[in-house]
Amino acid sequence: MSSFFETFSPDEHETTSYDVLPAGDYSVICTAMEEKATKAGTGSYIAATFQVIDGAHQGRMVWANFNVNNANPKAEEIGRRELADLCRAVGVTPRSSDELLNIPLTIKIAIDKDDPERNRIKAYRPGGKAAPKNSIDQLGGTGPHNVALDAAPSTPVATSGAPVAAPAPVPQQVAKKSPWKK
């Protein structure tokens, strides 16, 4: 039996880059969301992964954390507000994280002022280009990420009033007229 390494040459493959992305606007899809406990164990946050879906940086990943349950009320309020911005950008009032996956949107990225080796998402906006089918297929579809986003029912996560969309990926969803466009 022949070994894979008999024909493999590292020189035939591009180098993987983990450099920070230049500041600017990027078309992305959210590919994963997971609720995790904080280090202190006193709260939780939603860890989200975004994939750039077009341009020179297509395929690159960007991450964001949303504090949704935190001992610090200001941190929790900021995290919930940023998560609500994401929900409004994709036009979904979710009951699970699956509903936020694989819907194109535009994010504004900056270089973190405290750590220039990291990107920070500064804004979430509607729009973005449709994700190439292979970018979703390579990640195995939506995956088993089913996180309830409204841990405190008395504090709504998003109040956009947008109808709840069917779970993505569905190319027809991208073609629908967005509720915020007239």
Secondary structure by P-SEA (a helix, b strand, c coil): ccccccccccccbbbbbccccccccccccccbbbbbbcccccbbbbbbbbbbcccccccbbbbbbbbcccccaaaaaaaaaaaaaaaaaaccccccccccccbbbbbbbbcccccccbbbbcccccccccccaaaaaaaccccccccccccccccccccccccccccccccccccccccccc
